[in-house]
């Protein structure tokens, strides 16, 4: 009608089609995600198992089998591959002889926590080396803790246990000032990351190594052939 | 509701042309022209492998979400379209997250939180809203593929330059031997800004030369 000034309101929309659309799309999304999750779950679990096994193989040279042990009230108890809580891995050679122990350690680095797995030889009482599991250190600087040859030459590191604790605290010293086998020579330009390695190893070793040393027979008795080992 | 184009056809129902695909490769490249999704571009382009993986993951999400949005475009009420697109995009990001974990945990750790952050990448929501929701399935998929490849190529160029200068390698393969002193800043965040700005300068310079050449040839054509 010409000349009329009717205000045109938007037609009211019923909320049900909107709810139905969102609900339908959410249901479809849920189905897709669950299908992919179910498909990838065993593959991801296998990848994680292999990553830990690779790291154990690298920190305990010569280990062909490993077995998990859970720490319960100061005692080591054989555990399955999916054990939760504080877990250490004992590495054995082909004859089932105990070669070393791999344990997790972590400390605050420059950007975020540095999570690592380190290998310990209970006979020579030395930390054999470490493998970073997760870190966010600066590429080209902090991440040199995994590649710098001089830094990696700090290992094996003395970790002698005496009277239920480490005889010498593991410490990181400034580049070029390492005098003792329990000291870590820092990387010049990556001091914070180097210190984090020292702190992580010292904190974990102070707590775990006395327990491991006192219960070596448990680790030897429960080696391969007693069930539960992971290849 | 369908809208009519000037040519009289229904919007989004024209055929699939080379231009639909090539739009994202050069003329409307998401990184070098539209400057979209720069957060992951700068963050994960410190190596060629990371750049390629992030590019392919983003392409997968772009194409999959574009396809689903296009398929459902007549069913989604406009009031809830953005919420619906976000749910669809988040679904494919979750899927790509699981797939990368299944392919390689090292790659997953290297890409960090940026896989999950694909969900807020403006390119994907932008394509869903501006293109997929108005075009047929075929056109939406072809356009998203072009955009994804354009994004991947830009990211790969950035990642390759940064890795070569900052680490002396390409795809992890050492190029210069032990004597090479890496230009470390290139694989750190400032390096991302420096290389991106130089790439943008080069891209715009090439574009201007091309435009000038087209103008000159058109001028000659009119004069003859």
Contacts between the chains, C-beta under 8 A, distances in Angstrom:
chain1	res1	chain2	res2	distance
A	13	B	77	7.1
A	13	B	79	6.6
A	17	B	77	5.6
A	18	B	77	5.5
A	18	B	79	5.7
A	18	B	80	4.8
A	21	B	75	6.5
A	21	B	76	5.7
A	21	B	77	5.9
A	21	B	80	5.8
A	21	B	84	6.2
A	22	B	80	5.5
A	22	B	83	6.2
A	22	B	84	6.3
A	22	B	87	7.2
A	25	B	72	7.2
A	25	B	76	7.8
A	25	B	84	5.1
A	25	B	87	5.3
A	25	B	88	6.4
A	26	B	87	5.8
A	28	B	91	7.9
A	29	B	87	5.5
A	29	B	88	6.7
A	29	B	90	7.3
A	29	B	91	3.8
A	32	B	91	5.5
A	32	B	95	6.5
A	33	B	91	5.9
A	33	B	94	5.1
A	33	B	95	6.5
A	36	B	94	7.7
A	36	B	95	4.6
A	36	B	98	5.2
A	36	B	99	7.1
A	37	B	98	6.0
A	40	B	98	4.3
A	40	B	99	6.5
A	40	B	101	6.7
A	40	B	102	4.2
A	43	B	102	4.2
A	44	B	98	7.1
A	44	B	101	4.7
A	44	B	102	5.4
A	44	B	105	7.9
A	47	B	101	7.0
A	47	B	102	6.8
A	47	B	104	7.6
A	47	B	105	5.0
A	48	B	105	6.6
A	51	B	105	5.3
A	134	B	109	6.3
A	136	B	112	7.1
A	138	B	188	6.5
A	139	B	46	5.7
A	139	B	166	7.7
A	139	B	167	7.9
A	139	B	184	7.9
A	139	B	187	4.7
A	139	B	188	6.7
A	140	B	166	6.5
A	140	B	167	7.1
A	140	B	182	6.5
A	140	B	184	3.9
A	140	B	187	5.5
A	140	B	188	6.7
A	141	B	184	6.8
